[in-house]
């Protein structure tokens, strides 16, 4: 049983499929980044449009003006924090060792091909190394997505606070 399992674990097909699955996870994280980025950009446009109408707080007194400023600052901080996390999630981080393997970007871009590759049996080891490097990238991207959601939530709280204060200022004015 153990011998069979070890033989299955050493097949290039299994390692290649693992690489494909990890790459799919990276694409999934990139799709999440794109979706959340559109929310952040939309929130920035919305906030910019709302901030141009700060005159409505002029008649309500200093408390509403201060609370409105705090709400706008929270929203802006949340949007900037989310944008930072998302932009950082787009940048892959490969060490030189990970990028220079036979299947790495540096080797392939440098012209590596079948005639420069080592003898039989090297594929599985190198594919597992590539899968590990890609898994680190995927985990980092998903972590950045998760972190950005906390910032988006902060921006949402600030924007809702701004809108509530804006409504109160409008009713009072």
Legacy VTK file of the C-alpha trace (Angstrom):
# vtk DataFile Version 3.0
C-alpha trace
ASCII
DATASET POLYDATA
POINTS 173 float
0.000 0.000 0.000
2.764 2.445 0.982
4.755 1.571 -2.144
1.724 2.230 -4.345
1.059 5.560 -2.642
4.689 6.615 -3.026
4.591 5.687 -6.712
1.416 7.746 -7.225
2.916 10.723 -5.383
5.946 10.639 -7.666
4.096 10.765 -10.973
4.554 13.901 -13.069
0.841 13.813 -13.883
-0.189 14.321 -10.257
2.285 17.148 -9.745
1.208 18.795 -13.002
-2.438 18.630 -11.942
-1.480 20.141 -8.602
0.231 23.030 -10.390
-2.912 23.551 -12.472
-5.124 23.602 -9.362
-2.896 26.107 -7.613
-2.868 28.308 -10.711
-6.671 28.186 -10.702
-6.593 29.367 -7.089
-4.371 32.283 -8.110
-6.821 33.202 -10.884
-9.669 32.978 -8.362
-7.867 35.381 -6.019
-7.174 37.750 -8.929
-10.876 37.688 -9.810
-11.746 38.565 -6.219
-9.213 41.402 -6.315
-10.797 42.757 -9.494
-14.298 42.582 -8.030
-13.386 44.247 -4.756
-11.341 46.856 -6.647
-14.447 47.863 -8.558
-16.295 48.326 -5.257
-13.426 50.416 -3.883
-13.278 52.572 -7.020
-17.047 53.021 -6.968
-16.881 53.964 -3.293
-14.171 56.534 -4.035
-16.251 58.104 -6.799
-19.323 58.143 -4.556
-17.406 59.678 -1.663
-15.832 62.315 -3.899
-19.283 63.285 -5.151
-20.618 63.529 -1.616
-17.696 65.532 -0.252
-18.324 68.323 -2.737
-21.573 69.049 -0.910
-20.113 69.825 2.526
-22.011 73.116 2.674
-25.025 71.288 4.105
-23.128 70.900 7.390
-22.505 74.645 7.687
-25.840 75.425 9.335
-25.977 72.402 11.636
-23.232 73.389 14.034
-19.758 72.234 14.939
-20.789 68.818 16.272
-22.248 67.698 12.956
-19.365 69.212 11.043
-16.843 67.340 13.232
-18.803 64.089 13.009
-19.090 64.519 9.255
-15.356 65.102 8.975
-14.677 61.999 11.081
-17.029 59.888 8.952
-15.440 61.112 5.735
-11.962 60.470 7.137
-12.934 56.900 8.114
-14.383 56.270 4.662
-11.302 57.668 2.955
-8.962 55.701 5.230
-10.901 52.515 4.510
-10.764 53.072 0.755
-7.037 53.808 0.792
-6.324 50.788 3.021
-8.357 48.489 0.794
-6.717 49.849 -2.352
-3.273 49.274 -0.825
-4.042 45.662 0.111
-5.553 44.925 -3.298
-2.691 46.505 -5.222
-0.200 44.591 -3.084
-2.110 41.387 -3.818
-1.633 41.840 -7.549
2.151 41.738 -7.300
3.524 38.186 -7.265
6.500 37.505 -5.038
8.927 34.970 -6.443
12.334 34.352 -4.982
15.180 33.928 -7.420
15.369 30.206 -6.664
11.665 29.742 -7.414
11.848 31.677 -10.665
14.976 29.964 -11.995
13.879 26.307 -11.960
13.417 24.538 -15.288
9.725 25.530 -15.286
10.368 28.987 -13.817
9.832 32.213 -15.690
13.512 33.151 -15.797
14.574 29.824 -17.313
11.769 29.745 -19.851
12.289 33.373 -20.869
16.014 32.670 -21.200
15.329 30.011 -23.800
15.323 26.839 -21.731
13.766 24.003 -23.630
13.700 20.210 -23.737
17.329 19.996 -24.907
18.637 21.837 -21.788
16.662 19.804 -19.248
18.163 17.146 -16.951
17.641 13.425 -17.456
14.619 11.285 -16.620
12.872 11.754 -13.254
13.558 15.442 -12.697
10.062 16.567 -13.788
8.171 15.494 -10.706
10.582 17.154 -8.287
10.598 20.407 -10.237
6.830 20.444 -10.691
6.319 20.009 -6.943
8.772 22.863 -6.347
6.798 25.008 -8.773
3.521 24.025 -7.097
4.936 25.087 -3.719
6.045 28.463 -5.100
2.655 29.041 -6.707
0.886 27.961 -3.511
2.765 30.651 -1.577
1.642 33.228 -4.137
-1.967 32.013 -3.966
-2.019 32.135 -0.165
-0.595 35.656 -0.156
-3.173 36.846 -2.682
-6.063 35.345 -0.707
-4.663 36.894 2.496
-4.588 40.328 0.828
-8.196 39.874 -0.290
-9.228 39.002 3.258
-7.358 42.001 4.684
-8.911 44.332 2.128
-12.401 43.329 3.241
-11.757 44.771 6.713
-10.777 48.057 5.093
-13.835 47.982 2.835
-15.997 47.464 5.927
-14.370 50.515 7.557
-15.076 52.544 4.413
-18.686 51.345 4.482
-19.109 52.430 8.105
-17.631 55.853 7.325
-19.788 56.286 4.224
-22.997 55.258 6.015
-22.099 57.622 8.856
-21.544 60.423 6.348
-24.858 59.746 4.670
-26.745 59.664 7.985
-25.175 62.918 9.110
-25.822 64.371 5.705
-29.487 63.458 5.958
-29.725 64.944 9.442
-27.953 68.096 8.245
-30.259 68.331 5.265
-33.378 67.900 7.399
-32.109 70.417 9.946
-31.213 72.912 7.227
LINES 1 174
173 0 1 2 3 4 5 6 7 8 9 10 11 12 13 14 15 16 17 18 19 20 21 22 23 24 25 26 27 28 29 30 31 32 33 34 35 36 37 38 39 40 41 42 43 44 45 46 47 48 49 50 51 52 53 54 55 56 57 58 59 60 61 62 63 64 65 66 67 68 69 70 71 72 73 74 75 76 77 78 79 80 81 82 83 84 85 86 87 88 89 90 91 92 93 94 95 96 97 98 99 100 101 102 103 104 105 106 107 108 109 110 111 112 113 114 115 116 117 118 119 120 121 122 123 124 125 126 127 128 129 130 131 132 133 134 135 136 137 138 139 140 141 142 143 144 145 146 147 148 149 150 151 152 153 154 155 156 157 158 159 160 161 162 163 164 165 166 167 168 169 170 171 172
